[in-house]
Amino acid sequence: MPEHESPVGAMDDVDAVTRAVLTASRLLVAVSARSLAAVEERVTLPQFRMLVVLSTRGATKLVSLAELLQVAPSTAMRMVDRLIAAGLADRQTNPVNRRETLLRLTEEGRRTVEDVTARRRGEIAAIVARLRPTERLALVEALTAFNEAGGEPPAPAADDLESHPLGWGADTVTHGA
């Protein structure tokens, strides 16, 4: 049987599909890890997730940031302190309510998110480019159905990457980094 053909009955085999998705998830995690390799001395994966939230949300209160990341405020505060020490984020007084402090990315933090994202996108594009056009179409259809079944909204088109560079809208950043 050729390498790209599925065994008979595999379309209805939940276990075969689950194994294929798990294998793909390992590949995507490896791509994600490699994309962070250039900054790994300064940023951990959870810290990068925080940078992504700040990148997509803009200036954010600590409590909101903790909720979005599904961590305790004290954990979020420690992460913020490390990002500030690394020069990737800073605090500012909320101009609307001077009793509140907002957290935001610095220019260096923004560049870090953009660089990691560009490396990730490039590596994924190289993998996708090795597929035949019919396989690409099938992959888009399968992943669209998978994402819909999991409740994940679609990523923006390539021409909308400026507003959501990681492919996540402001309401979806907690699903991964």
Secondary structure, DSSP 8 states (H G I E B T S, - for coil): --TT---TTGGG-HHHHHHHHHHHHHHHHHHHHHHHGGGTTT--HHHHHHHHHHHHH-SEEHHHHHHHHTS-HHHHHHHHHHHHHTTSEEEEE-SS-TT-EEEEE-HHHHHHHHHHHHHHHHHHHHHHHTS-HHHHHHHHHHHHHHHHHTT------GGGTTTSTTS--TTSGGG--
